Amino acid sequence: MKYDTAERLIWFKGELVHVNDAKLNVLSPTAQFGLNVFEGIPCYWNDEEKQLYAFRLEDHYRRLLRSARLIQIECPYTPEDMKKALIDVVRANEYRENISVRQTLFVDGFGSWGSSEPVEMSVAPIPRKCISKEYNKTGLNVCVTSWRRINDNTVSPRIKCGANYINSRVGQREALRSGYDTCIFLNEAGKVSEAPGSCLFIINDGRLITPLITDGVLESITRASVMEIATIMGLDVTERTVDRTELYTCDEAFLCGSAMEITPIIGVDGYKTGSTNITEKIRKAYLEAAAGNSADLKKWVTAIY
């Protein structure tokens, strides 16, 4: 790493600038209303190959453009533009460690919450060790929050936008006030949905179970990766509606996401979960794939250097 985190370069409106020189209009729709869509793209350092790999980059950009389409903002950037911006800023900072890259399309100017342009982009990398502490824990004590998950008929969880994360915030703040690491949301039907910024799996009798996308779940790239890895490992994977009480009786449980990676849940509402044997095997396989060490899943990584 060439620069300290507080002095790093970011890609902002077409230029590489010092992080403190990236100025945003305080009256812009993104500042006032959270009118932006974004991706958190994990990159992993492979020390043997002396290479940094971006994980499932094309999938992240496809989801970013779907989010922009759903929220109806006019994106002037192609996936090739996005990829070049990410590679340029990571190289400029000379990162040779695991990092997370926030790539954001935001509505600038003096418009309102109904504006669709002008759309600008920022790309901000940061070392993984500097992100939120719940993403650096080895096990999570969680609660079921009293807040409900947003749904497709209110503000669709398919849209990965800044404003949607207020839903995650209220649940997370409730969890922290109650002494937990994070929370799990129920949907409007009272069925298990997901956690703030991460998806949920439970394990019973060696079978992975995860809520349906239509239960208020973001179309998670990490979730899809876990399902494919588990299938390769010979594990049975089921997508179905999950009841709250299943969280209290499962053999294992874990959260997954680009920032969360694969993190075991060690307790829900005071109910202790069992072992983490299968979770740890999946986590190891996921990290191996993300670092470019899996021949079968090399398709998932993009070399930065």
Buried (B, 14 or more C-beta within 10 A) or exposed (E): EEBEEEEBBBBBBEEBBEBEEBEBEEEBBBBBBBBBBBBBBBBBBBEEEEBBBBBBBBBBBBBBBBBBEBBEBEBEBEBEBBBBBBBBBBBBBEBBEBBBBBBBBBBBBEBEEEBBBBBBBBBBBBBBEEBEEBBBBEBBBBBBBEBBBBBEEEBBBBBBBBBBBEBBEBBBBBBBEEEBBBBBBBBBEEBBBBBBBBBBBBBBEEBBBBBBBEBBBBBBBBBBBBBBBBEEEEBEBEBEBBEBEBBBEBBBBBBBBBBBBBBBBBBBBEEEBEEBEBBBBBBEBBBBBBBBBBEEBEEBBBEBE
